[in-house]
Amino acid sequence: MQHVTFTQMQDGTAADYQLLHSLEQAYIQTLPERLLAALQDLSESLPGYQISRLEHSLQSASRAEDDGADIDMVVAALLHDIGDVLAPDNHSQMAAAIIRPYVRAEVTWVVEMHGLFQMQFYAHHLGKPHDGHLAYAKHPWFDSCQRFCALYDQTSFDPAYPSRPLSHFAPLLRTVFARQPFDPAVLQEPGKAAQGVWPQYSNAT
């Protein structure tokens, strides 16, 4: 394999950086496969639940798909806990950073905030505030995050639920991550469900 000539970036040549750019572009093309592998690894993380984090992710995505969510939200449901292994204290932000270049801004916000919104369901048992999400009650995507957490996330710990396999969602993930990153037409697209306007949900507290 070719290598650059420099040992300090400031000494690199145009040819060096053209080589790196071409290699990076090829590497980016394989991102969906690395994400699928990372999802598969969730089968071995976070003990204590009745199901694995992989099954939780598949169940969340299955519920989103059944609810008529669009491809962005379904893939977000699939990936929302992918940061659990490497960023347990800020997994929401890690997952949001991964999807940010490829989905509409609403979906990124929902994933980034879902950790806070999820606390409404359990934090009081640990003596922690459970209403921090209400600080965002006037945010335009508050209802979207409520819906995500109430219907897709907090419900998805059921070992009897018939989740679809990872192979079912792989083509959706590949489609989303094949998009041009940071395409304004994607990032600014109004939230739509597969069958009409993305429905409101504000009764999860």
trRosetta pair geometry for C-beta under 8 A, 3 or more apart (Angstrom, degrees):
i j d omega theta_ij theta_ji phi_ij phi_ji
2 19 5.8 -110 114 -153 129 136
4 12 6.2 -30 -172 -122 131 102
4 16 4.1 66 -140 -149 101 105
4 19 6.3 178 -80 73 77 131
4 20 6.4 4 -64 -53 123 108
5 11 7.8 -107 102 125 89 101
5 12 7.4 139 58 -126 82 56
5 13 6.5 24 40 8 125 112
5 16 5.8 -104 24 -81 84 119
6 9 6.6 113 118 -103 143 21
6 10 7.9 179 -167 62 144 40
6 11 4.2 160 -130 86 116 95
6 12 4.4 -92 -1 -76 150 65
6 13 7.5 169 -40 -5 111 70
6 16 6.0 34 1 -137 106 166
7 11 7.1 10 45 52 57 136
8 11 4.9 78 69 5 87 107
9 12 5.6 -27 -164 -11 48 119
12 16 4.1 -128 -163 85 93 144
12 17 5.6 93 143 -47 130 93
13 16 4.7 109 51 -1 69 101
13 17 7.3 -150 92 1 40 84
14 17 6.1 -63 -149 43 32 102
14 18 6.1 34 154 -21 67 108
15 18 5.7 -53 -142 37 30 112
15 19 6.4 36 155 -22 63 104
16 19 5.8 -59 -158 33 28 112
16 20 6.5 21 151 -14 65 107
17 20 5.4 -48 -142 39 39 112
17 21 6.1 45 155 -24 66 103
18 21 5.6 -50 -145 34 30 114
18 22 6.5 30 156 -18 62 104
19 22 6.1 -59 -153 35 28 107
19 23 6.4 22 154 -13 65 110
20 23 5.7 -59 -147 41 32 109
20 24 6.0 34 155 -23 68 108
21 24 5.7 -54 -144 35 29 112
21 25 6.4 31 157 -21 63 104
22 25 5.9 -51 -149 32 30 111
22 26 6.7 29 153 -16 62 105
23 26 5.8 -56 -152 37 33 111
23 27 6.3 34 150 -21 66 108
24 27 5.5 -56 -148 36 33 113
24 28 6.3 38 153 -25 67 102
25 28 5.7 -47 -147 30 32 114
25 29 6.9 41 151 -27 59 99
26 29 5.8 -48 -161 21 35 118
26 30 7.6 23 149 -11 61 102
27 30 6.1 -64 -164 35 39 105
27 31 7.9 70 140 -52 63 79
28 31 5.6 -12 -169 -28 49 115
30 33 5.1 -46 -173 38 77 115
30 34 6.3 78 131 -22 85 99
31 34 5.6 -59 -149 38 37 110
31 35 6.2 37 156 -20 70 105
31 177 5.5 -137 94 174 113 137
32 35 5.6 -56 -147 37 33 112
32 36 6.3 34 155 -19 67 104
32 170 7.6 100 165 -165 114 76
32 173 5.5 138 -145 126 103 99
32 174 4.5 67 -159 -100 166 68
32 177 4.7 169 -70 68 94 140
32 178 7.6 -13 -39 -49 135 78
33 36 5.6 -50 -147 36 34 112
33 37 6.4 36 152 -19 64 104
34 37 5.6 -52 -148 37 34 113
34 38 6.3 36 151 -21 65 104
35 38 5.5 -52 -146 36 33 112
35 39 6.4 37 152 -20 64 102
35 79 6.9 -28 -170 -108 121 119
35 82 7.1 -26 -153 -136 85 156
35 98 7.4 131 -107 175 118 135
35 173 6.3 -155 98 176 132 135
35 177 7.1 176 9 -53 148 161
36 39 5.6 -49 -149 34 33 114
36 40 6.6 37 150 -21 63 102
36 166 6.6 118 -154 169 93 123
36 170 5.8 33 -106 -116 135 99
36 173 6.7 147 -68 90 93 155
37 40 5.5 -51 -151 33 34 114
37 41 6.6 40 149 -24 64 102
38 41 5.5 -48 -152 29 36 116
38 42 7.3 50 147 -32 60 91
38 82 5.7 58 126 -160 122 109
38 85 7.7 -139 -165 26 93 139
39 42 5.7 -39 -164 9 41 117
39 54 6.1 103 164 -123 72 90
39 57 6.1 -137 -149 103 102 159
39 78 7.0 -17 -114 165 143 95
39 79 7.4 -81 -81 -100 112 66
39 82 6.5 -54 -81 -106 72 103
39 166 6.2 152 114 -127 130 128
40 43 6.3 -27 177 -4 50 113
40 54 6.6 37 -133 -113 27 138
40 166 6.7 -4 -77 -81 83 175
41 44 6.3 -57 -177 34 58 103
41 45 7.1 57 134 -31 76 110
41 54 8.0 159 70 -68 28 114
41 85 6.7 -2 119 -62 119 158
42 45 5.2 -57 -146 25 53 119
42 52 6.4 129 130 150 76 102
42 53 3.9 -102 178 92 106 104
42 54 4.1 147 87 -61 97 74
42 56 7.9 -104 149 46 130 95
42 57 6.2 64 91 -6 161 135
42 81 7.1 96 -134 105 144 104
42 82 7.2 -93 -61 -116 129 55
42 84 6.9 79 -124 53 103 125
42 85 7.1 -123 -94 -42 70 112
43 52 4.7 23 -140 163 50 160
43 53 7.4 -129 -71 54 23 72
43 54 4.2 -18 -67 3 70 140
43 55 7.6 80 -111 -23 76 80
44 52 7.4 6 -39 -144 22 126
45 52 7.3 95 49 -168 64 88
45 53 4.9 -25 72 15 105 136
45 84 5.7 123 139 110 147 120
45 85 5.3 -100 -103 -83 144 89
46 49 6.7 30 125 3 101 112
46 52 8.0 124 67 -157 85 55
46 53 5.3 81 42 -49 119 118
46 84 6.0 -52 -32 165 130 136
49 52 7.4 155 78 -87 114 15
49 53 7.7 108 40 -64 144 61
49 56 7.1 -2 135 -57 162 127
49 157 5.8 -109 -163 -148 116 111
50 157 6.2 99 43 164 99 87
50 158 7.7 8 83 -127 131 18
50 159 4.9 -98 140 -38 113 113
51 55 3.9 -105 173 87 116 134
51 56 5.8 146 99 -52 114 76
51 59 7.3 55 116 -16 164 140
51 157 6.0 -172 30 -157 110 54
51 158 7.4 6 -22 63 137 21
51 159 5.3 179 -66 -85 100 74
52 55 4.7 100 54 7 77 98
52 56 7.0 -131 101 -4 44 87
53 56 5.2 -47 -145 36 39 118
53 57 6.3 44 153 -23 66 102
53 81 5.7 -133 -169 120 110 135
53 84 5.7 -128 -143 53 158 160
54 57 5.7 -55 -152 34 31 112
54 58 6.4 27 153 -14 66 106
54 166 7.5 -42 -174 -63 109 121
55 58 5.6 -54 -144 40 34 110
55 59 6.0 36 155 -21 67 107
55 159 7.7 21 148 -112 153 61
55 163 6.2 167 -160 22 72 159
56 59 5.7 -56 -144 38 27 111
56 60 6.3 31 155 -22 63 106
56 81 6.6 6 101 30 120 156
56 156 5.3 108 -156 122 67 105
56 157 6.3 4 -107 -91 102 64
57 60 5.8 -52 -147 33 29 112
57 61 6.4 24 156 -13 63 107
57 77 7.5 145 -164 141 60 64
57 78 5.5 62 169 -161 98 47
57 79 7.3 58 -152 -72 121 19
57 80 7.3 179 -122 42 85 76
57 81 5.8 -130 -79 47 99 107
57 82 7.5 71 -110 -64 143 73
58 61 5.9 -57 -147 40 30 108
58 62 6.1 33 153 -22 65 108
58 78 7.3 35 -92 -124 41 81
58 163 4.1 86 123 167 105 136
58 164 6.4 -147 -177 69 100 57
58 165 7.0 -22 -143 -133 141 21
58 166 6.4 -85 -92 -67 117 67
58 169 7.3 -151 -123 -6 75 138
59 62 5.6 -53 -144 36 31 114
59 63 6.3 31 156 -18 64 105
59 156 3.8 155 107 -158 114 103
59 157 7.7 178 80 -52 157 24
59 158 6.8 157 -151 46 151 81
59 161 5.2 73 -131 93 117 140
59 163 4.4 -80 -80 -86 64 122
60 63 5.9 -56 -150 36 28 109
60 64 6.4 29 152 -19 63 106
60 77 4.2 -158 134 177 98 99
60 78 7.0 -177 84 -75 99 33
60 80 6.6 -89 129 31 159 124
60 81 8.0 128 7 -2 155 111
60 152 4.6 71 -159 166 80 90
60 153 5.7 28 -119 -91 122 51
60 156 4.4 -83 -66 -28 71 174
61 64 5.6 -52 -147 36 33 113
61 65 6.3 33 154 -19 66 105
61 74 5.4 72 -157 -174 84 74
61 75 7.5 39 -124 -94 116 21
61 77 4.4 158 -86 99 56 106
61 78 3.9 35 -75 -70 136 80
61 152 7.9 65 -62 -162 23 116
61 163 7.9 74 60 -156 85 102
61 164 7.4 -89 99 55 102 105
61 169 5.5 13 145 -98 155 146
62 65 5.8 -54 -148 36 30 110
62 66 6.3 28 154 -17 64 108
62 161 7.4 153 83 147 140 115
62 162 7.6 -158 173 100 156 59
62 163 4.7 -156 -14 -136 150 64
62 164 4.9 157 -97 10 107 89
63 66 5.7 -55 -145 39 31 111
63 67 6.2 31 154 -21 64 110
63 77 7.3 -144 62 -174 85 153
63 151 6.2 -175 152 146 122 79
63 152 4.7 173 90 -117 119 66
63 155 6.6 131 -117 82 165 121
63 156 6.1 -124 -3 -79 138 110
64 67 5.7 -60 -149 37 29 112
64 69 4.1 -40 175 30 88 146
64 73 5.5 -155 -172 128 130 96
64 74 4.8 174 107 -103 122 61
64 76 7.9 174 -135 66 169 82
64 77 4.1 -171 -18 -14 146 159
64 148 7.7 12 -98 -127 112 73
64 151 7.9 116 -86 110 59 103
64 152 4.8 29 -62 -110 89 134
65 69 6.5 -75 -80 50 30 93
65 74 5.0 58 -71 -118 82 126
65 164 7.4 -13 45 10 151 141
67 151 6.0 81 -86 142 152 140
67 152 7.3 -92 3 -68 145 98
67 193 7.9 -94 125 -142 80 129
68 193 4.7 47 130 170 98 123
68 194 5.0 -133 -170 44 71 99
68 195 5.1 -68 -154 27 129 101
68 199 7.8 68 76 -5 123 114
69 73 3.8 -104 179 88 122 127
69 74 5.3 154 97 -54 112 77
69 77 7.3 95 84 -17 163 131
69 152 7.9 14 -31 -73 152 140
69 193 5.9 -76 -114 -130 30 88
69 194 6.9 45 91 -14 18 98
69 198 7.7 41 -125 -127 66 96
70 73 5.5 89 55 16 66 99
70 74 7.1 -129 104 -6 31 95
70 191 7.8 -169 17 -167 131 64
70 192 5.7 71 -54 91 144 71
70 193 5.7 -152 -37 -137 85 30
70 194 5.4 158 -91 -57 61 68
70 198 7.5 -71 -6 -83 107 103
71 74 5.7 -56 -142 38 32 112
71 75 6.2 28 162 -15 67 108
71 172 5.5 -158 -149 -156 96 102
71 175 6.6 -56 -178 92 147 129
71 176 6.3 -172 142 -68 108 104
72 75 6.2 -63 -151 40 25 105
72 76 6.2 27 151 -20 63 111
72 103 4.2 127 -149 -146 108 107
72 104 5.6 11 -157 17 172 90
72 107 4.6 -126 148 -51 113 161
72 176 6.7 131 -102 -118 57 125
73 76 5.3 -51 -144 37 34 116
73 77 6.4 39 154 -22 65 100
73 107 5.7 -138 -83 -112 63 113
73 110 7.6 6 -122 68 90 157
73 148 7.3 -133 -158 -99 107 105
73 193 7.9 -31 24 -109 144 70
73 198 7.8 133 -40 -124 149 124
74 77 5.7 -50 -152 32 31 111
74 78 6.6 34 148 -20 62 104
74 169 7.2 -154 148 -131 106 105
74 172 6.0 -51 101 166 123 155
75 78 5.4 -50 -151 33 37 116
75 79 6.2 11 158 -1 69 112
75 99 7.2 152 119 -124 106 127
75 103 7.1 -163 75 -79 119 131
75 169 7.4 149 -102 -176 64 107
75 172 5.5 -156 -71 134 98 105
75 173 5.5 142 -130 -96 109 63
75 176 4.8 -44 -32 -11 176 160
76 79 6.1 -71 -141 50 28 94
76 80 5.9 53 159 -65 68 93
76 95 8.0 101 -157 152 71 115
76 99 6.0 86 -101 -160 81 174
76 103 6.4 103 -61 -149 109 176
76 107 4.8 -148 -56 -177 150 109
76 110 6.7 63 154 83 152 115
76 111 5.1 -125 -164 -63 110 119
76 148 7.8 -50 113 -133 122 134
77 80 5.9 -23 -136 -14 28 119
77 148 7.2 -154 -88 -151 92 95
77 152 5.0 -89 -124 175 126 141
77 153 7.7 -140 -137 -67 87 76
78 169 5.3 158 -101 171 147 153
78 172 7.7 139 -11 89 152 122
78 173 6.6 -100 93 -75 153 111
79 82 4.8 -27 -165 -18 71 127
79 95 5.6 156 136 -155 87 106
79 98 6.5 -126 165 91 137 132
79 99 6.1 142 88 -57 144 120
79 111 7.5 -3 93 -130 91 142
79 173 7.7 122 -50 -118 115 112
80 92 7.4 -4 -176 -120 83 68
80 95 5.3 91 -151 155 33 162
80 111 5.2 -143 -119 -131 86 93
80 114 5.9 -8 -169 51 128 161
80 148 7.9 154 -95 171 156 123
80 153 6.9 -80 98 -97 155 113
81 84 4.9 15 171 -33 89 116
81 91 6.2 19 -147 150 56 137
81 95 6.8 -16 -52 -67 11 146
82 85 7.9 -40 171 15 48 97
82 91 7.7 166 68 -172 40 99
82 94 7.3 -129 89 113 80 105
82 95 5.2 124 43 -103 89 97
82 98 6.7 -41 77 30 136 162
83 86 6.3 -83 -159 60 62 82
83 87 4.2 -36 176 56 108 108
83 88 7.8 -175 132 -71 80 29
83 90 7.2 -68 146 103 144 57
83 91 3.4 166 90 -149 105 68
83 92 7.1 -113 49 -17 140 17
83 93 7.4 129 -137 64 178 54
83 94 3.1 126 -110 73 138 128
83 95 4.9 -114 -12 -39 110 80
83 98 7.9 -167 -59 -11 98 125
84 87 7.6 -57 -79 65 9 61
84 88 5.9 42 -164 -102 53 70
84 91 4.9 25 -73 -119 49 150
85 88 7.6 -19 -158 -60 2 85
86 94 6.9 164 82 -150 99 163
87 90 5.0 -62 168 70 112 74
87 91 5.0 154 95 -86 89 54
87 93 7.2 -104 148 66 147 88
87 94 4.1 144 43 -35 152 144
88 91 6.1 1 -127 -47 24 109
90 93 4.5 -24 166 33 102 117
90 94 6.2 112 111 -24 81 92
90 115 7.8 -133 -142 15 39 170
91 94 5.5 -55 -148 37 38 113
91 95 6.3 35 157 -17 70 105
91 115 6.6 135 62 -78 83 132
92 95 6.0 -58 -151 38 29 107
92 96 6.3 28 153 -19 64 109
92 111 6.3 172 -165 153 77 61
92 112 5.5 99 147 -159 99 29
92 113 6.8 174 168 -4 143 6
92 114 5.4 -175 -124 53 120 78
92 115 3.7 -120 -31 -14 134 113
92 116 7.5 -87 27 -7 172 74
93 96 5.6 -54 -145 38 32 113
93 97 6.4 37 155 -23 65 103
93 112 5.8 49 -101 -140 55 83
94 97 5.8 -53 -151 32 30 112
94 98 6.8 31 152 -21 62 103
95 98 5.7 -53 -154 30 35 113
95 99 6.7 11 159 -1 68 108
95 111 5.1 -119 110 171 108 121
95 112 7.8 -162 76 -78 82 48
96 99 6.4 -69 -146 47 30 95
96 100 6.0 54 156 -57 67 98
96 108 5.2 91 -160 -169 92 75
96 109 7.7 68 -136 -83 130 16
96 111 4.5 165 -83 98 80 104
96 112 3.6 35 -76 -71 162 84
97 100 5.7 -31 -142 -4 29 123
99 102 5.8 -92 -166 54 58 99
99 103 5.1 -3 162 12 105 122
99 107 6.9 -87 133 121 134 109
99 108 6.0 -167 96 -98 98 79
99 111 6.2 77 44 29 136 165
99 176 7.7 -17 -142 149 94 134
100 103 7.4 -79 -122 45 16 84
100 108 4.8 70 -106 -123 70 136
101 181 3.6 -8 168 -154 129 96
101 182 5.0 -52 -143 -43 84 71
102 176 5.2 90 149 159 125 86
102 177 5.6 -30 -123 -99 163 50
102 179 5.1 132 -144 55 83 120
102 181 6.4 -49 -68 -111 73 67
102 186 7.0 -52 -176 141 34 152
103 107 4.3 -68 141 74 130 137
103 108 6.0 158 80 -47 102 83
103 176 6.4 0 -71 -162 91 121
103 186 6.9 -109 -142 159 14 110
103 187 7.8 79 102 -102 33 56
104 107 5.4 93 65 6 74 102
104 108 7.5 -143 101 -3 39 90
104 186 6.1 -130 -72 160 65 62
104 187 5.9 133 -131 -151 46 24
104 188 7.1 -115 -139 27 90 7
104 189 4.7 -98 -94 59 125 89
104 190 7.9 -36 -157 79 154 4
104 191 6.6 -177 101 -83 149 66
105 108 5.5 -54 -150 37 40 114
105 109 6.3 41 154 -21 70 104
105 187 5.3 57 -43 -178 90 78
105 188 7.0 23 -3 -88 115 42
106 109 5.8 -59 -153 35 29 111
106 110 6.4 30 152 -21 65 106
106 141 5.0 178 -142 -110 84 132
106 144 5.8 10 176 87 110 176
106 191 4.7 -47 59 -68 168 116
106 198 8.0 162 132 43 157 169
107 110 5.6 -50 -148 33 34 114
107 111 6.5 30 156 -14 65 104
107 191 7.8 147 -46 -108 80 101
108 111 6.0 -59 -151 39 30 107
108 112 6.1 29 154 -19 66 111
109 112 5.6 -57 -144 39 30 112
109 113 6.0 9 164 -4 67 115
109 139 8.0 -158 165 161 141 135
109 141 5.1 89 94 83 138 157
109 144 7.9 75 85 82 105 128
109 145 7.2 -88 122 -62 87 116
110 113 6.3 -71 -143 47 22 97
110 114 6.2 43 157 -57 63 98
110 141 6.3 -114 -62 161 83 123
110 144 5.3 -88 -84 124 124 106
110 145 4.6 -169 -128 -90 75 76
110 148 5.0 113 -180 -14 124 159
111 114 5.8 -33 -142 -5 30 118
113 116 5.4 -56 -170 43 69 111
113 117 5.7 63 136 -21 90 108
113 133 7.4 105 167 -124 110 94
113 136 6.9 -30 -152 14 150 173
113 145 5.2 -31 89 -127 121 151
114 117 5.5 -60 -141 45 37 110
114 118 5.9 47 158 -31 70 103
114 145 6.3 -153 -86 -154 65 96
114 148 6.1 -84 -104 113 114 126
114 149 5.7 170 -148 -77 85 99
114 153 6.1 157 -174 -66 124 164
115 118 5.8 -50 -148 27 26 114
115 119 7.4 39 151 -33 56 95
116 119 6.0 -46 -168 8 37 116
116 132 5.4 -98 -168 99 104 117
116 133 5.4 146 131 -79 95 81
117 120 6.4 -30 -180 1 50 111
117 133 4.4 85 -105 -106 62 141
117 145 5.0 -170 -57 149 162 111
117 146 6.6 -138 -162 -85 133 48
117 148 7.7 75 90 73 151 99
117 149 4.5 -146 120 -38 116 156
118 121 6.1 -54 -178 27 58 111
118 122 7.4 -8 148 23 81 105
118 149 5.3 -152 -80 -142 65 121
118 153 6.0 -89 -96 124 111 138
118 154 6.2 164 -138 -70 85 99
119 122 6.7 -93 -149 57 42 74
119 123 3.9 27 -176 -38 93 128
119 128 6.9 -82 -163 108 123 118
119 129 7.3 43 140 100 136 64
119 130 5.4 -154 138 -132 85 57
119 132 6.3 25 69 32 140 109
119 133 7.1 169 53 -28 94 103
120 123 7.2 -9 -68 15 16 107
120 130 5.1 103 -123 168 39 89
120 131 6.6 71 -106 -92 89 45
120 133 5.8 -56 -45 21 116 131
120 149 7.6 90 40 130 112 146
120 204 7.0 94 94 125 147 95
120 205 5.7 -88 -171 -121 143 71
121 130 7.7 -176 16 -158 21 116
121 149 7.6 -161 -21 159 124 112
121 154 4.8 156 -56 -130 172 145
122 125 5.5 -49 -174 25 67 116
122 126 7.1 43 141 -6 84 105
122 130 7.4 177 65 -117 29 115
123 126 5.8 -69 -160 45 47 102
123 128 4.1 -85 -177 83 101 100
123 129 6.2 -11 129 87 142 33
123 130 4.0 176 60 -87 106 78
124 127 7.6 47 -168 -75 36 20
124 128 7.4 -111 -74 60 26 57
124 130 4.6 -41 -41 -29 87 140
129 132 5.3 94 114 -46 119 93
131 134 4.8 -10 172 3 89 122
131 205 7.6 52 -117 -144 86 124
132 135 6.1 -26 -180 2 55 113
133 136 6.0 -60 -175 38 57 104
133 137 7.9 95 131 -62 69 71
133 142 7.9 127 165 -147 95 92
133 145 7.4 -156 -155 114 122 128
133 146 7.8 129 154 -82 141 82
133 205 8.0 -161 76 -90 120 107
134 137 5.1 6 -165 -46 61 111
134 205 7.5 48 -75 -100 104 147
136 139 4.2 -19 -179 -3 89 129
136 142 5.3 172 126 -98 90 100
136 145 7.6 14 105 46 139 148
137 142 5.7 82 -143 -140 27 162
138 142 7.1 99 43 -27 10 143
139 142 4.5 125 64 -48 86 92
141 144 4.6 -45 -167 37 78 121
141 145 6.1 76 136 -22 87 96
141 191 7.8 131 -113 -39 97 148
142 145 6.1 -63 -155 37 30 105
142 146 6.3 31 150 -20 66 108
142 202 7.4 46 115 -110 102 96
143 146 5.4 -51 -145 37 36 116
143 147 6.2 38 155 -21 67 103
143 200 4.7 -28 167 -153 154 75
143 201 5.4 140 -177 53 87 52
143 202 5.0 -52 -110 -66 98 88
144 147 5.8 -54 -150 35 30 111
144 148 6.3 33 152 -21 64 106
144 191 6.5 -104 -95 -138 140 168
144 198 6.6 16 -104 141 105 136
144 201 7.8 100 -95 39 22 95
145 148 5.5 -49 -145 35 35 115
145 149 6.2 26 159 -12 66 108
146 149 6.2 -63 -147 42 26 102
146 150 5.8 13 164 -10 66 118
146 201 5.2 -157 101 103 102 92
146 202 5.9 81 78 -107 164 41
146 203 7.9 114 156 33 135 33
146 204 4.4 179 -172 18 96 132
146 205 7.8 -56 -133 -37 119 78
147 150 6.1 -62 -133 44 24 102
147 151 5.6 -16 -179 16 64 120
147 152 7.7 48 136 -2 66 101
147 199 7.1 139 -114 89 154 84
147 200 7.6 -164 -53 172 128 25
147 201 3.4 116 -80 37 93 138
147 204 7.5 -154 -72 -44 32 135
148 151 7.1 -72 -126 50 10 85
148 152 5.3 -45 -164 40 52 122
148 153 6.2 42 142 -16 73 111
149 152 7.3 -41 -75 54 10 79
149 153 4.7 -42 -132 45 48 125
149 154 5.7 44 167 -16 73 104
149 204 6.4 108 83 165 99 158
150 153 7.8 35 1 44 17 85
150 154 6.3 -20 -120 37 29 118
150 155 7.4 43 156 -27 41 107
150 201 6.4 -149 49 149 134 134
150 203 7.9 97 -142 82 171 59
150 204 3.5 -120 -70 -116 134 125
151 155 6.3 -20 -165 8 26 136
151 201 7.0 -90 -18 -139 122 170
152 155 7.0 -53 -113 42 1 103
152 156 6.4 0 166 -32 46 127
153 156 6.1 -72 -151 21 19 113
154 157 7.9 -40 178 -6 39 108
155 158 7.2 -19 160 -17 69 116
156 161 7.2 -91 -138 49 63 166
158 161 4.1 87 87 -26 110 108
164 168 4.0 -64 158 53 119 160
164 169 6.7 124 102 -37 115 91
165 168 5.3 117 62 -6 65 97
165 169 8.0 -150 103 7 44 85
166 169 6.0 -67 -155 45 42 100
166 170 6.2 62 148 -49 73 96
167 170 5.5 -30 -143 3 35 122
169 172 5.2 -58 -163 41 60 115
169 173 5.9 61 143 -24 84 103
170 173 5.7 -56 -147 37 33 112
170 174 6.3 31 157 -18 67 107
171 174 5.6 -54 -144 38 33 112
171 175 6.3 39 155 -24 65 104
172 175 5.7 -53 -151 32 31 114
172 176 6.6 27 155 -16 64 105
173 176 6.0 -57 -150 36 31 108
173 177 6.2 7 161 0 67 113
174 177 6.2 -67 -139 50 27 97
174 178 6.0 35 158 -31 65 111
175 178 5.9 -58 -148 28 25 114
175 179 7.8 44 150 -39 55 88
176 179 6.2 -38 -176 -5 39 114
179 183 6.0 -105 164 8 107 133
179 186 5.9 69 177 -70 148 161
180 183 4.3 92 80 -63 100 115
180 186 7.8 171 64 -3 79 131
182 187 6.6 4 -153 -41 48 136
183 186 4.3 68 78 10 102 107
183 187 6.7 166 80 -11 51 88
184 187 5.7 -59 -131 44 35 106
184 188 5.5 7 177 2 72 118
185 188 7.0 -60 -126 48 16 93
185 189 6.6 42 158 -58 53 99
186 189 5.9 -37 -151 -8 28 118
189 192 7.4 -67 151 5 104 104
191 197 7.7 67 100 -168 79 68
191 198 4.1 -44 137 7 107 146
192 196 7.4 -150 -161 128 83 21
192 197 6.4 -73 -123 -118 64 38
192 198 6.0 -146 -128 -36 10 87
193 196 5.9 0 63 70 101 59
193 197 6.7 38 18 115 94 19
193 198 4.6 133 -38 -96 87 55
193 199 6.5 6 -27 -10 148 77
201 204 6.5 52 144 -36 103 108
